[in-house]
Amino acid sequence: MITKDMTIGEVVNADSSKAQILMSFGMGCVGCPSAQAETIAEAATVHGLKLDDLLEALNK
């Protein structure tokens, strides 16, 4: 289960198919070094996304 406190790096390293989901939400730089250390919650805030919607998509 993916949580808001996991980093983008953790999520993508655990399941590389999640990168496509993140990109579909407008996160084009999921492989960038700074993005790797960003939590899902931080990324949602930076990109103006609803955290619950993002987590729901990532956990399908």
mmCIF file as gemmi writes it, N, C-alpha and C atoms, coordinates in Angstrom:
data_model
loop_
_atom_site.group_PDB
_atom_site.id
_atom_site.type_symbol
_atom_site.label_atom_id
_atom_site.label_alt_id
_atom_site.label_comp_id
_atom_site.label_asym_id
_atom_site.label_entity_id
_atom_site.label_seq_id
_atom_site.pdbx_PDB_ins_code
_atom_site.Cartn_x
_atom_site.Cartn_y
_atom_site.Cartn_z
_atom_site.occupancy
_atom_site.B_iso_or_equiv
_atom_site.pdbx_formal_charge
_atom_site.auth_seq_id
_atom_site.auth_asym_id
_atom_site.pdbx_PDB_model_num
ATOM 1 N N . MET Axp A 1 ? 0.84 -1.186 0 1 0 ? 1 A 1
ATOM 2 C CA . MET Axp A 1 ? 0 0 0 1 0 ? 1 A 1
ATOM 3 C C . MET Axp A 1 ? 0.885 1.25 0 1 0 ? 1 A 1
ATOM 4 N N . ILE Axp A 2 ? 0.571 2.141 -0.881 1 0 ? 2 A 1
ATOM 5 C CA . ILE Axp A 2 ? 1.312 3.387 -0.998 1 0 ? 2 A 1
ATOM 6 C C . ILE Axp A 2 ? 0.679 4.413 -0.066 1 0 ? 2 A 1
ATOM 7 N N . THR Axp A 3 ? 1.533 5.1 0.701 1 0 ? 3 A 1
ATOM 8 C CA . THR Axp A 3 ? 1.056 6.109 1.648 1 0 ? 3 A 1
ATOM 9 C C . THR Axp A 3 ? 1.607 7.481 1.288 1 0 ? 3 A 1
ATOM 10 N N . LYS Axp A 4 ? 1.041 8.511 1.899 1 0 ? 4 A 1
ATOM 11 C CA . LYS Axp A 4 ? 1.443 9.89 1.625 1 0 ? 4 A 1
ATOM 12 C C . LYS Axp A 4 ? 2.877 10.169 2.058 1 0 ? 4 A 1
ATOM 13 N N . ASP Axp A 5 ? 3.411 9.375 2.968 1 0 ? 5 A 1
ATOM 14 C CA . ASP Axp A 5 ? 4.748 9.608 3.494 1 0 ? 5 A 1
ATOM 15 C C . ASP Axp A 5 ? 5.846 8.899 2.709 1 0 ? 5 A 1
ATOM 16 N N . MET Axp A 6 ? 5.468 8.075 1.747 1 0 ? 6 A 1
ATOM 17 C CA . MET Axp A 6 ? 6.463 7.406 0.906 1 0 ? 6 A 1
ATOM 18 C C . MET Axp A 6 ? 7.027 8.406 -0.095 1 0 ? 6 A 1
ATOM 19 N N . THR Axp A 7 ? 8.299 8.23 -0.447 1 0 ? 7 A 1
ATOM 20 C CA . THR Axp A 7 ? 8.885 9.11 -1.457 1 0 ? 7 A 1
ATOM 21 C C . THR Axp A 7 ? 8.548 8.594 -2.85 1 0 ? 7 A 1
ATOM 22 N N . ILE Axp A 8 ? 8.644 9.49 -3.811 1 0 ? 8 A 1
ATOM 23 C CA . ILE Axp A 8 ? 8.425 9.092 -5.203 1 0 ? 8 A 1
ATOM 24 C C . ILE Axp A 8 ? 9.425 8.003 -5.574 1 0 ? 8 A 1
ATOM 25 N N . GLY Axp A 9 ? 10.653 8.15 -5.12 1 0 ? 9 A 1
ATOM 26 C CA . GLY Axp A 9 ? 11.672 7.141 -5.388 1 0 ? 9 A 1
ATOM 27 C C . GLY Axp A 9 ? 11.285 5.771 -4.868 1 0 ? 9 A 1
ATOM 28 N N . GLU Axp A 10 ? 10.768 5.703 -3.649 1 0 ? 10 A 1
ATOM 29 C CA . GLU Axp A 10 ? 10.337 4.427 -3.072 1 0 ? 10 A 1
ATOM 30 C C . GLU Axp A 10 ? 9.218 3.804 -3.895 1 0 ? 10 A 1
ATOM 31 N N . VAL Axp A 11 ? 8.266 4.631 -4.285 1 0 ? 11 A 1
ATOM 32 C CA . VAL Axp A 11 ? 7.11 4.138 -5.041 1 0 ? 11 A 1
ATOM 33 C C . VAL Axp A 11 ? 7.549 3.584 -6.391 1 0 ? 11 A 1
ATOM 34 N N . VAL Axp A 12 ? 8.35 4.348 -7.119 1 0 ? 12 A 1
ATOM 35 C CA . VAL Axp A 12 ? 8.772 3.944 -8.465 1 0 ? 12 A 1
ATOM 36 C C . VAL Axp A 12 ? 9.739 2.766 -8.409 1 0 ? 12 A 1
ATOM 37 N N . ASN Axp A 13 ? 10.606 2.732 -7.398 1 0 ? 13 A 1
ATOM 38 C CA . ASN Axp A 13 ? 11.532 1.603 -7.273 1 0 ? 13 A 1
ATOM 39 C C . ASN Axp A 13 ? 10.8 0.31 -6.933 1 0 ? 13 A 1
ATOM 40 N N . ALA Axp A 14 ? 9.714 0.41 -6.175 1 0 ? 14 A 1
ATOM 41 C CA . ALA Axp A 14 ? 8.931 -0.775 -5.816 1 0 ? 14 A 1
ATOM 42 C C . ALA Axp A 14 ? 8.106 -1.282 -6.991 1 0 ? 14 A 1
ATOM 43 N N . ASP Axp A 15 ? 7.632 -0.364 -7.835 1 0 ? 15 A 1
ATOM 44 C CA . ASP Axp A 15 ? 6.796 -0.739 -8.985 1 0 ? 15 A 1
ATOM 45 C C . ASP Axp A 15 ? 6.932 0.34 -10.052 1 0 ? 15 A 1
ATOM 46 N N . SER Axp A 16 ? 7.746 0.067 -11.048 1 0 ? 16 A 1
ATOM 47 C CA . SER Axp A 16 ? 8.039 1.082 -12.072 1 0 ? 16 A 1
ATOM 48 C C . SER Axp A 16 ? 6.806 1.51 -12.865 1 0 ? 16 A 1
ATOM 49 N N . SER Axp A 17 ? 5.747 0.702 -12.866 1 0 ? 17 A 1
ATOM 50 C CA . SER Axp A 17 ? 4.532 1.094 -13.588 1 0 ? 17 A 1
ATOM 51 C C . SER Axp A 17 ? 3.839 2.287 -12.925 1 0 ? 17 A 1
ATOM 52 N N . LYS Axp A 18 ? 4.172 2.554 -11.673 1 0 ? 18 A 1
ATOM 53 C CA . LYS Axp A 18 ? 3.572 3.694 -10.968 1 0 ? 18 A 1
ATOM 54 C C . LYS Axp A 18 ? 4.061 5.018 -11.547 1 0 ? 18 A 1
ATOM 55 N N . ALA Axp A 19 ? 5.203 5.025 -12.219 1 0 ? 19 A 1
ATOM 56 C CA . ALA Axp A 19 ? 5.717 6.254 -12.838 1 0 ? 19 A 1
ATOM 57 C C . ALA Axp A 19 ? 4.722 6.786 -13.861 1 0 ? 19 A 1
ATOM 58 N N . GLN Axp A 20 ? 4.103 5.904 -14.613 1 0 ? 20 A 1
ATOM 59 C CA . GLN Axp A 20 ? 3.116 6.321 -15.616 1 0 ? 20 A 1
ATOM 60 C C . GLN Axp A 20 ? 1.911 6.991 -14.957 1 0 ? 20 A 1
ATOM 61 N N . ILE Axp A 21 ? 1.493 6.475 -13.821 1 0 ? 21 A 1
ATOM 62 C CA . ILE Axp A 21 ? 0.372 7.077 -13.09 1 0 ? 21 A 1
ATOM 63 C C . ILE Axp A 21 ? 0.758 8.467 -12.6 1 0 ? 21 A 1
ATOM 64 N N . LEU Axp A 22 ? 1.95 8.586 -12.031 1 0 ? 22 A 1
ATOM 65 C CA . LEU Axp A 22 ? 2.413 9.891 -11.561 1 0 ? 22 A 1
ATOM 66 C C . LEU Axp A 22 ? 2.478 10.886 -12.719 1 0 ? 22 A 1
ATOM 67 N N . MET Axp A 23 ? 2.978 10.447 -13.858 1 0 ? 23 A 1
ATOM 68 C CA . MET Axp A 23 ? 3.07 11.332 -15.02 1 0 ? 23 A 1
ATOM 69 C C . MET Axp A 23 ? 1.685 11.725 -15.525 1 0 ? 23 A 1
ATOM 70 N N . SER Axp A 24 ? 0.716 10.822 -15.406 1 0 ? 24 A 1
ATOM 71 C CA . SER Axp A 24 ? -0.641 11.156 -15.852 1 0 ? 24 A 1
ATOM 72 C C . SER Axp A 24 ? -1.269 12.249 -14.985 1 0 ? 24 A 1
ATOM 73 N N . PHE Axp A 25 ? -0.723 12.443 -13.79 1 0 ? 25 A 1
ATOM 74 C CA . PHE Axp A 25 ? -1.175 13.509 -12.902 1 0 ? 25 A 1
ATOM 75 C C . PHE Axp A 25 ? -0.36 14.789 -13.098 1 0 ? 25 A 1
ATOM 76 N N . GLY Axp A 26 ? 0.507 14.808 -14.107 1 0 ? 26 A 1
ATOM 77 C CA . GLY Axp A 26 ? 1.273 16.013 -14.41 1 0 ? 26 A 1
ATOM 78 C C . GLY Axp A 26 ? 2.652 16.072 -13.787 1 0 ? 26 A 1
ATOM 79 N N . MET Axp A 27 ? 3.09 14.965 -13.224 1 0 ? 27 A 1
ATOM 80 C CA . MET Axp A 27 ? 4.428 14.92 -12.632 1 0 ? 27 A 1
ATOM 81 C C . MET Axp A 27 ? 5.4 14.383 -13.671 1 0 ? 27 A 1
ATOM 82 N N . GLY Axp A 28 ? 5.91 15.271 -14.497 1 0 ? 28 A 1
ATOM 83 C CA . GLY Axp A 28 ? 6.75 14.861 -15.612 1 0 ? 28 A 1
ATOM 84 C C . GLY Axp A 28 ? 8.168 14.504 -15.252 1 0 ? 28 A 1
ATOM 85 N N . CYS Axp A 29 ? 8.582 14.809 -14.043 1 0 ? 29 A 1
ATOM 86 C CA . CYS Axp A 29 ? 9.984 14.609 -13.682 1 0 ? 29 A 1
ATOM 87 C C . CYS Axp A 29 ? 10.137 13.586 -12.557 1 0 ? 29 A 1
ATOM 88 N N . VAL Axp A 30 ? 9.451 12.465 -12.682 1 0 ? 30 A 1
ATOM 89 C CA . VAL Axp A 30 ? 9.501 11.46 -11.612 1 0 ? 30 A 1
ATOM 90 C C . VAL Axp A 30 ? 10.888 10.85 -11.448 1 0 ? 30 A 1
ATOM 91 N N . GLY Axp A 31 ? 11.732 10.963 -12.465 1 0 ? 31 A 1
ATOM 92 C CA . GLY Axp A 31 ? 13.079 10.418 -12.375 1 0 ? 31 A 1
ATOM 93 C C . GLY Axp A 31 ? 14.128 11.417 -11.94 1 0 ? 31 A 1
ATOM 94 N N . CYS Axp A 32 ? 13.757 12.679 -11.79 1 0 ? 32 A 1
ATOM 95 C CA . CYS Axp A 32 ? 14.714 13.717 -11.389 1 0 ? 32 A 1
ATOM 96 C C . CYS Axp A 32 ? 15.2 13.458 -9.96 1 0 ? 32 A 1
ATOM 97 N N . PRO Axp A 33 ? 16.469 13.771 -9.688 1 0 ? 33 A 1
ATOM 98 C CA . PRO Axp A 33 ? 16.999 13.538 -8.336 1 0 ? 33 A 1
ATOM 99 C C . PRO Axp A 33 ? 16.181 14.206 -7.23 1 0 ? 33 A 1
ATOM 100 N N . SER Axp A 34 ? 15.74 15.431 -7.436 1 0 ? 34 A 1
ATOM 101 C CA . SER Axp A 34 ? 14.973 16.107 -6.383 1 0 ? 34 A 1
ATOM 102 C C . SER Axp A 34 ? 13.62 15.442 -6.171 1 0 ? 34 A 1
ATOM 103 N N . ALA Axp A 35 ? 13.01 14.957 -7.233 1 0 ? 35 A 1
ATOM 104 C CA . ALA Axp A 35 ? 11.706 14.3 -7.121 1 0 ? 35 A 1
ATOM 105 C C . ALA Axp A 35 ? 11.824 12.968 -6.39 1 0 ? 35 A 1
ATOM 106 N N . GLN Axp A 36 ? 12.949 12.308 -6.511 1 0 ? 36 A 1
ATOM 107 C CA . GLN Axp A 36 ? 13.136 11.009 -5.874 1 0 ? 36 A 1
ATOM 108 C C . GLN Axp A 36 ? 12.992 11.081 -4.356 1 0 ? 36 A 1
ATOM 109 N N . ALA Axp A 37 ? 13.361 12.213 -3.765 1 0 ? 37 A 1
ATOM 110 C CA . ALA Axp A 37 ? 13.314 12.363 -2.312 1 0 ? 37 A 1
ATOM 111 C C . ALA Axp A 37 ? 12.033 13.032 -1.829 1 0 ? 37 A 1
ATOM 112 N N . GLU Axp A 38 ? 11.176 13.436 -2.753 1 0 ? 38 A 1
ATOM 113 C CA . GLU Axp A 38 ? 9.93 14.127 -2.411 1 0 ? 38 A 1
ATOM 114 C C . GLU Axp A 38 ? 8.865 13.102 -2.026 1 0 ? 38 A 1
ATOM 115 N N . THR Axp A 39 ? 8.116 13.374 -0.958 1 0 ? 39 A 1
ATOM 116 C CA . THR Axp A 39 ? 7.045 12.451 -0.579 1 0 ? 39 A 1
ATOM 117 C C . THR Axp A 39 ? 5.847 12.64 -1.505 1 0 ? 39 A 1
ATOM 118 N N . ILE Axp A 40 ? 4.974 11.667 -1.496 1 0 ? 40 A 1
ATOM 119 C CA . ILE Axp A 40 ? 3.752 11.751 -2.297 1 0 ? 40 A 1
ATOM 120 C C . ILE Axp A 40 ? 2.935 12.967 -1.86 1 0 ? 40 A 1
ATOM 121 N N . ALA Axp A 41 ? 2.869 13.219 -0.555 1 0 ? 41 A 1
ATOM 122 C CA . ALA Axp A 41 ? 2.123 14.38 -0.05 1 0 ? 41 A 1
ATOM 123 C C . ALA Axp A 41 ? 2.745 15.682 -0.538 1 0 ? 41 A 1
ATOM 124 N N . GLU Axp A 42 ? 4.073 15.781 -0.485 1 0 ? 42 A 1
ATOM 125 C CA . GLU Axp A 42 ? 4.753 16.992 -0.96 1 0 ? 42 A 1
ATOM 126 C C . GLU Axp A 42 ? 4.523 17.194 -2.449 1 0 ? 42 A 1
ATOM 127 N N . ALA Axp A 43 ? 4.611 16.121 -3.206 1 0 ? 43 A 1
ATOM 128 C CA . ALA Axp A 43 ? 4.414 16.208 -4.655 1 0 ? 43 A 1
ATOM 129 C C . ALA Axp A 43 ? 2.996 16.658 -4.986 1 0 ? 43 A 1
ATOM 130 N N . ALA Axp A 44 ? 2.022 16.143 -4.264 1 0 ? 44 A 1
ATOM 131 C CA . ALA Axp A 44 ? 0.633 16.544 -4.495 1 0 ? 44 A 1
ATOM 132 C C . ALA Axp A 44 ? 0.462 18.037 -4.231 1 0 ? 44 A 1
ATOM 133 N N . THR Axp A 45 ? 1.064 18.52 -3.168 1 0 ? 45 A 1
ATOM 134 C CA . THR Axp A 45 ? 0.978 19.944 -2.83 1 0 ? 45 A 1
ATOM 135 C C . THR Axp A 45 ? 1.637 20.801 -3.899 1 0 ? 45 A 1
ATOM 136 N N . VAL Axp A 46 ? 2.851 20.44 -4.302 1 0 ? 46 A 1
ATOM 137 C CA . VAL Axp A 46 ? 3.6 21.206 -5.305 1 0 ? 46 A 1
ATOM 138 C C . VAL Axp A 46 ? 2.835 21.279 -6.624 1 0 ? 46 A 1
ATOM 139 N N . HIS Axp A 47 ? 2.165 20.193 -6.979 1 0 ? 47 A 1
ATOM 140 C CA . HIS Axp A 47 ? 1.468 20.122 -8.265 1 0 ? 47 A 1
ATOM 141 C C . HIS Axp A 47 ? -0.008 20.501 -8.167 1 0 ? 47 A 1
ATOM 142 N N . GLY Axp A 48 ? -0.451 20.919 -6.984 1 0 ? 48 A 1
ATOM 143 C CA . GLY Axp A 48 ? -1.837 21.35 -6.813 1 0 ? 48 A 1
ATOM 144 C C . GLY Axp A 48 ? -2.848 20.236 -6.988 1 0 ? 48 A 1
ATOM 145 N N . LEU Axp A 49 ? -2.472 19.035 -6.555 1 0 ? 49 A 1
ATOM 146 C CA . LEU Axp A 49 ? -3.339 17.866 -6.715 1 0 ? 49 A 1
ATOM 147 C C . LEU Axp A 49 ? -4.042 17.516 -5.413 1 0 ? 49 A 1
ATOM 148 N N . LYS Axp A 50 ? -5.155 16.817 -5.541 1 0 ? 50 A 1
ATOM 149 C CA . LYS Axp A 50 ? -5.841 16.284 -4.368 1 0 ? 50 A 1
ATOM 150 C C . LYS Axp A 50 ? -5.118 15 -3.97 1 0 ? 50 A 1
ATOM 151 N N . LEU Axp A 51 ? -4.577 14.998 -2.769 1 0 ? 51 A 1
ATOM 152 C CA . LEU Axp A 51 ? -3.799 13.861 -2.294 1 0 ? 51 A 1
ATOM 153 C C . LEU Axp A 51 ? -4.604 12.569 -2.333 1 0 ? 51 A 1
ATOM 154 N N . ASP Axp A 52 ? -5.857 12.612 -1.914 1 0 ? 52 A 1
ATOM 155 C CA . ASP Axp A 52 ? -6.683 11.398 -1.89 1 0 ? 52 A 1
ATOM 156 C C . ASP Axp A 52 ? -6.856 10.805 -3.285 1 0 ? 52 A 1
ATOM 157 N N . ASP Axp A 53 ? -7.03 11.67 -4.293 1 0 ? 53 A 1
ATOM 158 C CA . ASP Axp A 53 ? -7.186 11.184 -5.67 1 0 ? 53 A 1
ATOM 159 C C . ASP Axp A 53 ? -5.91 10.506 -6.152 1 0 ? 53 A 1
ATOM 160 N N . LEU Axp A 54 ? -4.771 11.114 -5.835 1 0 ? 54 A 1
ATOM 161 C CA . LEU Axp A 54 ? -3.486 10.555 -6.247 1 0 ? 54 A 1
ATOM 162 C C . LEU Axp A 54 ? -3.245 9.206 -5.574 1 0 ? 54 A 1
ATOM 163 N N . LEU Axp A 55 ? -3.474 9.139 -4.276 1 0 ? 55 A 1
ATOM 164 C CA . LEU Axp A 55 ? -3.273 7.878 -3.555 1 0 ? 55 A 1
ATOM 165 C C . LEU Axp A 55 ? -4.212 6.784 -4.05 1 0 ? 55 A 1
ATOM 166 N N . GLU Axp A 56 ? -5.443 7.147 -4.34 1 0 ? 56 A 1
ATOM 167 C CA . GLU Axp A 56 ? -6.398 6.159 -4.86 1 0 ? 56 A 1
ATOM 168 C C . GLU Axp A 56 ? -5.892 5.571 -6.175 1 0 ? 56 A 1
ATOM 169 N N . ALA Axp A 57 ? -5.405 6.417 -7.062 1 0 ? 57 A 1
ATOM 170 C CA . ALA Axp A 57 ? -4.895 5.943 -8.354 1 0 ? 57 A 1
ATOM 171 C C . ALA Axp A 57 ? -3.654 5.076 -8.177 1 0 ? 57 A 1
ATOM 172 N N . LEU Axp A 58 ? -2.77 5.47 -7.282 1 0 ? 58 A 1
ATOM 173 C CA . LEU Axp A 58 ? -1.539 4.709 -7.068 1 0 ? 58 A 1
ATOM 174 C C . LEU Axp A 58 ? -1.796 3.362 -6.409 1 0 ? 58 A 1
ATOM 175 N N . ASN Axp A 59 ? -2.855 3.257 -5.643 1 0 ? 59 A 1
ATOM 176 C CA . ASN Axp A 59 ? -3.142 2.014 -4.923 1 0 ? 59 A 1
ATOM 177 C C . ASN Axp A 59 ? -4.105 1.083 -5.648 1 0 ? 59 A 1
ATOM 178 N N . LYS Axp A 60 ? -4.479 1.406 -6.885 1 0 ? 60 A 1
ATOM 179 C CA . LYS Axp A 60 ? -5.36 0.511 -7.652 1 0 ? 60 A 1
ATOM 180 C C . LYS Axp A 60 ? -4.587 -0.689 -8.113 1 0 ? 60 A 1
